[in-house]
């Protein structure tokens, strides 16, 4: 087979198929392969017909159709299928060829694969691709990391197919070494979990406390999407609330209230715990999905645990809707602040040099969490690349202090009316905890020292000097080793 293709894609499911079509539409010749040969034949005879797309029926034919250095993008299920294809490809590739994992792999797996593939004389990229089916076809957000020597070869393709912001900048740039690309995609997905849950909590307050119909909520979200809350998720929520079933009733009201997940949000929370970062809002969004999955138990509990308030509202409805808007904005900012705090911690832990403003730019278009204020996040890190927390930037500090009353009103009314708002309240608790100079951890550390001789620091002594007290008179002077996980 004569070398004809600029890149090859393995995996012709929804994302792989649309990425291939996207690449071809931008002027690239693409080879496609799938272990199920029927998918290749159907694709070539269908959506790929008449296009510069070569359908290979064997892996050997696929590899031989690629221009050097060969670029093979895997769009297959994360986990063992990735490793299997890597081992299948290695004997067929030459030194300097590039294997790309475009799926939702966990970043430690990407770290391992980069080292393994490089040990064979090849290069490896692990890249997050966000935007769903439409993004893959029209322009996704792409977050590549791994073997940096591979970046010049794939840059024209990735930046060519990526979404573009208003000034034409592509929503794609090199993230960092090892698993940095998939780590940033993991944080993206965690923020996505949080954003979705925040919108759901505001929706439930509108529905159950204010008694608003789907059409009324549609109009509110439609208005919000023209202002500071302009974002993809608010936009699709607007569309969903307006969508009618065949009987003319809102379809959203007929959907079973159990949410599923693929695991990326859980990874984000787990890694946050490992890094010691208070990623409270995103983690609560994962638990909210877990609680929603207990549908049968909740139905039973609703019949037994009947003590609780009946939702009602007697205030100014328009004013409270404005409070809900501010609450959603404030909580979103807090969620992003936590996500960026986690990325900064990971960069220090794993030796990555992340461009935080550049990451915001990559998220400005094409991806699920694209929103208007990502431009403000980029500006914040352009002003101060070492910014420790997004809430300390002058723009966001002013915004969060203006909107925090709305967040308080939303949480207070939800609690009074028995409406669960785990993410709104987690956001408020983080804000209040972060701005509090003296937390009650002094008592907590005294308790730890009391039962475990874990020591404590004193406010009248230098940091790093530790003390132990014989609280009962029955203990000794020996203290436990001082360490922090």
Secondary structure by P-SEA (a helix, b strand, c coil): cccccccccccccaaaaaaaaaaaaabbbbbbbbcaaaaaaaaaacccccccbbbbccaaaaaaaccccbbbbbcccccaaaaaaaaaccccccccbbbbbcccccaaaaaaaaaaaaaacbbbbbbbbcccccccccbbbbbbbccccccccaaaaaaaacccccccccccccccccaaaaaaaaaaaaaaaaaaaaaaaaaaaaaccccccaaaaaaaaaaaaacccccaaaaaaaaaaacccccccccccccccbbbbccaaaaaaaaaaaacccccaaaaaaaaaaaaaaaaaaaaaaacccccccccccccaaaaaaaaaaaaaaaaaaaaaaaaaaaaaaaaaaccccaaaaaaaaacccccccccaaaaaaaaaaaccccccccccaaaaaaaaaaaaaaaaaaaaaaaaccccaaaaaaaaaaaaaaccccaaaaaaaaaaaccccccccccccccccccccccccccccccccccc
